[in-house]
Amino acid sequence: MSIDKAAVIAGSIRLASGVHFLADPLGANKLWGEPNDPGPSARLLLRSMGYRDALIGGLLLSAGLRGRNTRGWFLASGGADAADLLGGTSVHSELTRGQQIIGLGGAVVGIGVGLWGATRRRTPAPEVAP
């Protein structure tokens, strides 16, 4: 069994982000550029994003630790960020410059990581003689 280090790192980051949004949605939202309480509807969406990120991150991490195929989980991760970017473009002009860079820039990086992870070639680990 060969651990997929890239999947472990990417999955751990997404899992940690998701847990942060679940445990402290306002704190996580501040980290992503929103200094004020966005209200109960937005807090609900932040928690939903937390569940999504924790689930995708946890499954990507698990597949990476087990040496399983991680392409689908990388695609799911990138797809989640693509959805965030698409949704963010509709309010782009209403965001502060910092929110644009952190929120939308983070989504672009996440899409890139997801595509890279899904299309990279993994070489099998050399077999060790008993």
LINJOTA-V844186 format. One line per field, one symbol per residue. ss: DSSP state (2 for helix, 1 for strand, 0 for the rest). phi: phi as a letter, one per 30 degrees, with the letter a starting at -180 (. if undefined). burial: b if it has 9 or more other ideal C-beta (glycine too) atoms within 8 Angstrom, else e. A space follows every 50 residues. Layout:
ss: ???
phi: ???
burial: ???
//
This chain:
ss: 00002222222222222222222022222220000000022222222222 22222222222222220000222222222222222222200222002222 222222222222222222200000000000
phi: .cdcdddddddddddddddddddbeddddddcjcdcddjddddddddddd ddddddddddedddddiddcedddddddddddddddddddcedcddeddd dddddddddddddddeddcdccdddddcdd
burial: eeebebbbebbbbbbbbbbbbbeebbebbbebbeeeebeeebbeebbebb bbbbbbbbbbbbbbbebeebbebbbbbbbbbbebbeebeeebeebeeebb bbbbbbbbbbbbbbbbbbeeeeeeeeeeee
//
